[in-house]
Amino acid sequence: MDVRDYQAHDPLGLAALIRAGEVSAGEVFAAACAAIEAGNPALGAVVRTRFEQAREEGQRVDPSAPFAGVPTLTKDLLMAIGGEPLAFGSAAMAEWRAPEDSSLVTRLRQAGFSILGQTATPELGLMGITEPRAFPHPVNPWAPAHSPGGSSGGAAAAVAGGLVPLALAGDGGGSIRIPASHCGLFGLKPSRGRVPLGPMFGEVWQGAVVEHALTRSVRDSAALLDAINGMDEGSPWPLPREEGFLDALSRPPGPLRVAVSLGEPLGAPLGARLDPEVRLAVERAASRLEGLGHQVEWAEPDLDGEALADSYLTLYLGHLAADLAWISEQTEVAVSRLAIEPATRAIGRLGRCLPARDYEAAKRYWNRVARDMAAFHRRFDVLLMPVAATPAPHRGALYPTPARERLMALLAIPGASRLAMKAGMLKRLAADSLRMTPYTQLANLTGQPAMSLPLHVTPEGLPVGVQVIGPMGDEKCLLALAAQLEAEVAWARHLPRPPGG
């Protein structure tokens, strides 16, 4: 199997070829390694490889596993491989090694995947772009001058660039859906607790973070969810293993009540300006759904975008402060001496000044929003809205400017952070951080499943995804709808892109 043949198949397609004896797992492995070695220097998607370890592990794979012999990449964040580096995108963790496999990695092994390496992420997964100081910055395979998004930008670049047909990703505020939108991929964020984060963590960001993958096809996302879902030992979310996600694709979703929104309640308070191409993508998706027999209505959920952003950033600050304390314990380096970026240090300092009552009030607000959305879904089966305010931005355009970093450095001075909190720095931080991507945090706060569908390409050749949010726990409805649209649009014809092209 040469690289072009390898890139022409999705994961289930590769697994079927291997089971039928048309190619060997070794041939697929060799093609994947060749694709990474040839394409990654231009893409910058993979921060480290583990070819020899994967080759050895491949000898022990159960040939009946659903993804036996299929190559993949995990994210350099949370997805621990026992005894191997996991840097969380940070120089502060560059020498740290995970004590054991994460539950997700264990399930990937059981499903037959060959884990060839880890993909780039911003430091601690904190940004909607992937431009860490400590590692190369991945490029968007559709347009190398543009960002692949974040925080799963390395995963998106790897799949869209043809390095692997599926890459694992995580989503705490849009980190699967934003890269999917920018790179023309399918990206599903499952319901809260659907995929375990243990044993190192029970929950991350109060359950906002969920792990899954970026894929070319809907069927691979569904089959992966069949393989990895369900609580692990000690999980705080009692969600037992569920089957039938792949089977759900074989049944049309039936006429759905679809609410359509341009996200004004979420974006307007933060100063977001919707790009005309994003508006067009949503409008065309609504028309397409209507043509498929769904009942489409323009309707806005009753949401306070400013309050939602404040509550999201409040917990974001608190968790970052706790994360830095954990890194200090793991590395035996004082927080003040950790090799972290200026923005990370300043935001962590703000988090240390956060009153516990504000943290708890923010979490209670999440519950209120979740109940409001549950009421909304009594009227509508799904909500269609933008993923991001614009197509993929240029690389470097959203990273803090030198002037902004100098301000952040001042905030890291003891005493200044407390004054900044009193002066309303949190609201400024929320507006600055979320102005370009104010539409994805909603599903993280409420725990609902949400997906990005690659339904539009701009005249300049940049993909634009549209977001669909469903009721809590109803991934099967979303996947069935995605499969219906995929059959209509055939978006996979755009992929894979030539490595670095």
Number of C-alpha atoms within 10 A of each C-alpha: 16 13 19 13 11 24 24 15 18 21 29 19 16 26 27 18 16 21 19 10 10 11 15 17 23 15 16 23 22 18 22 26 20 15 23 24 14 15 21 22 14 16 24 22 33 30 21 16 17 15 17 10 13 17 16 11 15 22 12 10 18 15 17 11 16 21 29 26 28 27 28 23 29 28 29 30 23 23 25 28 21 14 12 15 18 23 27 22 29 23 18 22 22 16 11 17 16 17 13 15 18 21 23 26 21 15 17 21 20 17 24 24 25 26 26 24 20 28 28 34 37 27 27 21 25 21 22 27 29 31 27 24 14 19 22 19 25 34 30 33 29 27 18 17 14 21 30 38 36 32 34 37 34 38 38 42 38 37 30 31 30 27 34 29 30 27 26 28 34 28 27 24 31 33 29 35 35 36 35 37 32 33 34 31 32 29 32 34 32 29 26 25 26 26 26 27 25 21 17 15 14 17 19 14 18 16 19 25 24 28 27 23 28 32 30 28 22 27 24 22 22 24 20 25 24 19 22 23 22 19 21 21 11 12 18 15 17 13 18 12 15 14 15 12 23 19 15 20 21 12 13 13 18 12 14 18 19 24 24 23 20 21 24 21 18 28 25 16 16 23 15 22 13 19 13 12 19 25 19 14 23 24 18 15 22 24 13 17 19 17 11 15 12 17 16 22 16 12 16 17 18 12 16 15 20 19 16 21 27 19 24 24 22 24 22 21 24 23 19 22 23 14 15 22 15 13 17 18 12 12 15 10 14 12 20 12 10 18 15 22 18 19 21 21 24 24 22 26 27 25 25 18 19 19 11 11 9 14 20 13 13 20 17 12 18 20 14 13 19 20 13 15 23 17 13 19 20 11 11 21 19 24 25 27 28 27 33 30 24 20 28 24 18 16 20 15 11 16 17 15 11 9 9 13 17 14 14 21 17 15 25 21 13 10 12 15 24 18 14 14 16 10 11 10 16 21 19 12 15 21 21 15 20 24 21 22 21 31 26 28 22 25 29 27 27 24 25 23 25 32 30 32 26 28 23 23 17 14 8 8 11 21 24 33 32 27 25 24 25 25 26 19 16 18 25 20 23 25 25 24 22 24 23 20 20 19 11 11 14 14 19 19 10 12 20 23 18 16 22 22 13
